[in-house]
Amino acid sequence: MRVLLAIHHPLSQDLGAPGVTLALGRALQAQGCTVDYYGYGDAFPGEQHHSALHNLRFPWKLSAHLTRVARKYDVLDVTTGDAWPWARAGRPGASRRHALVTRSHGLEHTVSEQLRADAREGKAHLSWKYPLYHGGFRLWEVAQSLRLADRSVLLNEADAAYARERLHVPASKLSLIPHGLGEAFHGLSLPAPLADGPLRLATVGTFIQRKGREDVIAAVGRLHALGLPFTLTLYGTGTPEPEVRAAFPSSVQAHLRVVPHYAHATLPGLLAHEEVLLFPSHAEGHGMALVEAMASGLVPISTPVGVAPSIVHPGRTGLLVPIGDVDALVEAVRSLAADPSQRYALRRAAQAEVQRLTWPDIASRTRAVYEEVLRIRSASGK
């Protein structure tokens, strides 16, 4: 089977959705597929810095590329919002036997609704430009791509429900397939319980409002005021350390460590020194950082976003708190700090919970979707 994976990002193993795309491609290749990629490096060769303008232009660059090369592929697996110009034009250049699949790494509509809700409550600031593209035209593009594709692959049930109920995409054209867990995160040893010392907290993800930035800042300030000993390491902030530190009160500076960037392959080693993941995100398509932290032996305190409801089982593999509820976040940390033996048991259970998420399994499920869509199109004479 010949597959093209296209994504509106530069392809890099150390970036979220691009890293997942490369991992899926490798897993499909291991199962006999021929896989090619198309990303920003192909659409905008030589350009190192990208903006919303590149995102706006990408569907047209991709459509021109598909017109030239689509006949080479059985499956065109494209991120949401990107293949609609080509599909609306009648899929020029495609072979008679082909499938157009659109893949979401987090449905933009559900993220936008949460962001707008936060803005109404004064928890987020939206630029006057937001409704023009990200909160406007881009949402239209995504809806178009979902409706025009032969099949849409989504990451969680909330996104699927939105696509069915609000965007009127037939349930028969939706498939739920999560991301896999990289081989480096399988079978890791759980370090022995720590001797007395501060509770070691970590966050993994960009330092932005949607990831619960303000909730973390408020929570650690309260924990310090309550006299709870802790350290907090912020991994992968994407923001320089001075800017991250400036967001926290001076009273907690000695408890912080900031790692703005890291090579993805080093993450298991980095997290081996941590105990608890703070994951108070306001919106997620999946939450790969949550899965990888659990695999590394951290007990998660998470909001019920993305993949979390299916892997964070309260009191068994972690703790769930409502979105934006700092009181609940603080209380969850305090409960884990108060019971080291329960904390260690939850770490072990969290690690075991995510071992079933393997890329070979995800690739098999993906390939089955491809084959089903090709059969349906062949039977219908398309």
C-alpha positions in Angstrom: 0.0 0.0 0.0 1.4 3.4 -1.0 0.7 6.2 1.5 1.3 9.9 1.6 1.2 11.5 5.1 0.8 15.3 4.8 0.9 17.7 7.7 0.9 21.5 8.1 4.1 21.6 10.2 7.8 21.2 9.7 8.6 17.5 10.1 10.7 16.9 13.2 10.9 14.1 15.7 11.1 16.6 18.5 7.8 18.3 17.8 4.4 16.9 18.9 2.2 16.3 15.8 5.1 16.0 13.4 6.9 13.5 15.7 3.7 11.4 15.8 3.4 11.6 12.0 6.9 10.3 11.6 6.3 7.5 14.2 3.1 6.4 12.4 4.9 6.4 9.1 7.7 4.2 10.4 5.2 1.8 11.9 3.3 1.6 8.6 6.6 1.0 6.8 7.4 -1.8 9.2 4.1 -3.4 8.1 4.9 -3.3 4.4 3.5 0.1 3.4 5.5 2.6 1.2 5.3 5.9 3.0 6.1 9.4 1.8 5.7 12.7 3.6 4.8 16.3 2.8 5.2 19.1 5.2 6.4 22.7 5.5 9.9 21.8 4.4 8.4 20.6 1.1 5.9 23.4 0.7 8.2 26.2 1.7 11.8 25.0 1.0 14.5 27.0 2.7 12.2 28.8 5.0 13.1 28.3 8.7 10.4 30.4 10.4 6.7 29.9 9.9 3.6 31.9 10.7 -0.1 31.8 10.3 0.5 33.0 6.7 2.2 29.7 6.0 -0.7 27.8 7.5 -3.0 29.8 5.2 -1.0 29.0 2.1 -0.3 25.4 2.9 -3.6 23.9 1.6 -3.0 25.5 -1.8 0.6 24.3 -1.9 -0.5 20.8 -1.0 -3.3 20.8 -3.6 -0.9 21.7 -6.3 1.4 18.9 -5.1 -1.4 16.4 -5.0 -2.5 17.3 -8.5 1.0 16.3 -9.6 1.6 13.2 -7.6 -1.7 11.8 -6.2 -1.8 9.0 -8.8 1.2 7.4 -7.1 -0.7 6.7 -3.9 -3.4 4.5 -2.7 -4.0 6.6 0.4 -3.7 10.3 1.0 -3.7 10.9 4.7 -3.8 14.6 5.3 -4.2 16.8 8.4 -7.5 18.5 8.9 -8.0 21.8 7.0 -5.5 21.1 4.3 -6.9 18.9 1.5 -10.2 20.7 0.9 -9.2 22.8 -2.2 -8.0 19.7 -3.9 -11.1 17.7 -2.9 -13.5 20.4 -4.0 -11.7 20.6 -7.4 -12.6 16.9 -7.9 -9.4 15.4 -6.7 -7.4 16.0 -9.9 -4.6 13.6 -10.6 -5.8 10.9 -8.3 -5.8 7.3 -9.4 -9.2 5.6 -9.7 -8.4 3.5 -6.6 -7.5 5.9 -3.8 -8.7 7.0 -0.4 -8.7 10.5 1.0 -8.3 10.4 4.8 -8.1 13.5 7.0 -6.4 13.2 10.3 -7.0 15.5 13.4 -4.3 16.0 16.0 -7.0 17.8 18.1 -10.1 19.2 16.6 -9.7 23.0 16.2 -13.4 23.6 16.9 -13.3 22.1 20.4 -10.1 24.0 21.2 -11.6 27.2 19.9 -14.7 26.8 22.1 -12.7 26.3 25.2 -10.5 29.3 24.4 -13.5 31.5 23.9 -15.0 30.3 27.2 -11.7 31.1 29.0 -11.7 34.6 27.3 -15.3 35.2 28.5 -14.2 34.4 32.1 -11.1 36.7 31.8 -8.7 33.7 31.8 -7.4 34.3 28.3 -6.9 37.2 25.9 -8.0 36.9 22.3 -6.5 39.2 19.7 -9.0 41.1 17.4 -7.4 39.0 14.6 -8.5 35.7 16.2 -12.0 35.5 14.6 -10.5 36.3 11.2 -8.4 33.1 10.8 -7.8 30.7 13.7 -11.3 31.4 15.1 -13.0 31.8 11.7 -11.7 30.8 8.3 -9.5 28.0 9.7 -12.6 26.4 11.4 -14.4 26.5 8.0 -11.4 24.8 6.3 -11.4 22.1 8.9 -15.1 21.5 8.6 -14.8 21.3 4.8 -12.0 18.8 5.0 -14.0 16.6 7.4 -17.0 16.6 5.1 -15.1 16.0 1.9 -12.8 13.2 3.1 -13.7 9.5 2.7 -12.8 9.0 6.4 -11.7 11.2 9.3 -9.4 9.9 12.0 -10.0 11.6 15.4 -8.2 11.1 18.7 -11.0 11.3 21.3 -14.7 10.8 21.7 -15.4 14.5 22.5 -14.0 15.5 19.1 -15.9 12.7 17.4 -19.1 13.8 19.1 -18.6 17.4 18.0 -17.9 16.3 14.4 -21.1 14.2 14.4 -23.4 16.6 16.2 -22.2 20.1 15.3 -20.5 19.6 12.0 -22.9 16.9 10.7 -20.2 14.4 9.6 -21.8 10.9 9.4 -20.6 8.6 12.1 -19.8 6.0 9.5 -17.1 8.4 8.2 -15.4 8.8 11.6 -12.7 6.6 13.1 -11.2 6.9 16.6 -7.5 6.0 16.7 -5.2 7.3 19.5 -1.5 7.9 19.2 1.0 5.2 20.0 3.7 5.2 22.6 7.2 5.2 21.4 9.4 2.2 21.9 11.7 4.1 24.2 8.8 4.5 26.7 7.9 0.9 26.9 9.2 -1.3 29.7 10.9 1.4 31.7 12.0 0.6 35.2 10.2 2.5 38.0 12.8 4.0 40.3 12.6 2.9 44.0 10.5 5.1 46.3 12.4 8.2 47.4 13.6 8.9 50.8 12.3 11.9 52.6 12.5 15.1 50.5 10.4 17.5 48.6 7.7 16.3 46.3 9.0 16.4 42.8 6.5 17.9 40.4 6.8 18.3 36.7 5.0 19.8 33.7 5.7 18.8 30.1 4.5 21.1 27.4 4.6 24.6 26.0 4.2 27.5 28.5 0.9 28.8 27.1 -2.6 29.6 28.6 -4.3 26.6 26.9 -1.9 24.2 28.8 -3.1 25.5 32.1 -0.2 27.9 32.7 -2.0 30.2 35.0 -3.4 27.3 37.0 0.1 25.9 37.6 1.4 29.3 38.7 -1.5 29.8 41.1 -1.2 26.3 42.5 2.5 26.3 43.3 2.1 29.7 45.0 -0.6 28.2 47.2 1.5 25.1 47.9 4.4 27.2 49.0 2.2 29.3 51.2 0.9 26.1 52.8 4.4 25.0 53.6 4.5 21.9 51.4 8.0 21.1 50.3 8.2 20.6 46.5 10.2 21.2 43.4 8.7 22.0 40.0 10.5 21.3 36.7 8.9 22.7 33.6 10.0 20.7 30.5 9.6 21.8 27.0 8.2 25.3 27.7 9.4 26.6 24.3 9.7 29.9 26.2 13.1 31.2 27.5 13.8 30.6 31.2 13.8 34.2 32.3 10.3 34.7 30.8 9.0 31.6 32.5 10.4 32.5 35.8 9.1 36.1 35.6 5.5 34.6 35.5 6.0 33.0 39.0 6.1 34.8 42.3 9.5 35.4 43.8 8.7 33.2 46.8 8.8 30.0 44.7 11.8 30.8 42.5 14.2 28.5 44.4 11.8 25.6 43.8 11.7 26.0 40.0 13.8 24.5 37.2 13.1 25.3 33.6 14.0 23.2 30.6 12.9 25.2 27.5 13.9 22.5 25.0 15.0 18.9 25.0 15.6 16.1 22.5 12.5 13.8 22.6 14.7 10.7 23.0 16.0 12.1 26.3 12.6 12.6 27.9 12.5 9.2 29.7 15.8 9.9 31.4 14.7 13.4 32.4 11.4 12.3 33.9 13.1 9.5 35.8 13.8 12.1 38.4 10.2 13.2 38.8 7.2 11.8 40.7 4.0 13.8 39.8 2.9 15.3 36.5 0.7 18.4 36.6 -1.4 18.3 33.4 -4.1 21.0 33.9 -4.7 21.6 30.2 -7.8 23.4 29.1 -8.0 21.6 25.7 -6.1 18.7 24.1 -6.6 16.5 21.1 -4.7 13.7 22.6 -2.1 14.7 25.2 1.1 12.8 24.2 3.0 14.4 27.1 0.5 12.8 29.5 0.9 9.4 28.1 4.7 9.6 28.0 4.9 10.9 31.5 2.8 8.0 32.8 5.0 5.6 30.9 8.0 7.2 32.7 6.4 6.5 36.1 4.8 9.8 37.0 1.4 9.8 38.6 -0.7 12.3 36.7 -3.0 15.1 38.0 -4.9 15.9 34.9 -8.0 17.6 33.6 -10.5 15.4 31.6 -9.2 16.4 28.2 -8.0 14.5 25.2 -6.9 10.9 26.0 -7.0 11.5 29.8 -10.5 10.1 30.5 -9.5 6.8 29.0 -6.2 6.3 30.9 -6.4 8.4 34.1 -8.8 6.5 36.3 -9.3 8.5 39.5 -7.7 6.8 42.5 -6.3 3.9 40.4 -3.9 5.4 37.8 -4.0 9.1 38.7 -6.2 12.0 39.7 -8.6 14.1 37.6 -9.5 17.7 38.4 -12.0 20.1 36.7 -10.6 22.5 34.1 -9.5 25.7 35.7 -10.1 24.5 39.3 -6.9 25.6 41.2 -8.4 24.5 44.5 -8.8 21.0 43.2 -5.3 21.0 41.7 -3.8 22.1 45.1 -5.8 19.5 47.0 -4.8 16.7 44.6 -1.1 17.6 45.1 -1.5 17.7 48.9 -3.2 14.3 48.9 -0.3 12.7 47.0 2.2 14.4 49.2 0.5 13.1 52.3 0.7 9.4 51.3 4.0 8.3 49.8 3.0 4.6 49.6 -0.2 5.4 47.7 1.7 7.8 45.5 4.2 5.1 44.5 1.3 2.6 43.9 -0.3 5.1 41.6 3.0 5.7 39.8 3.3 1.9 39.1 -0.4 1.6 38.0 -0.1 4.7 35.7 3.0 3.2 34.0 1.3 -0.1 33.5 -1.9 1.5 32.1 -0.3 3.0 29.0 1.8 0.0 27.9 -1.0 -1.2 25.6 -0.6 1.9 23.4 2.0 0.6 20.9 2.7 2.0 17.4 2.5 -1.5 15.8 -1.1 -1.7 17.1 -1.9 1.8 16.0 -0.5 1.2 12.5 -2.5 -2.0 12.2 -5.7 -0.1 13.1 -4.8 2.7 10.7 -4.1 0.2 7.9 -7.5 -1.5 8.5 -9.2 1.9 8.1 -7.3 2.5 4.9 -8.3 -0.9 3.5 -12.0 -0.5 4.6 -12.2 2.9 2.8 -10.6 1.5 -0.4 -13.1 -1.4 -0.4 -16.1 1.0 0.1 -14.9 3.2 -2.7 -14.3 0.2 -5.0 -17.7 -1.2 -4.3 -19.4 2.1 -5.0 -17.6 2.5 -8.3 -15.8 5.7 -7.3 
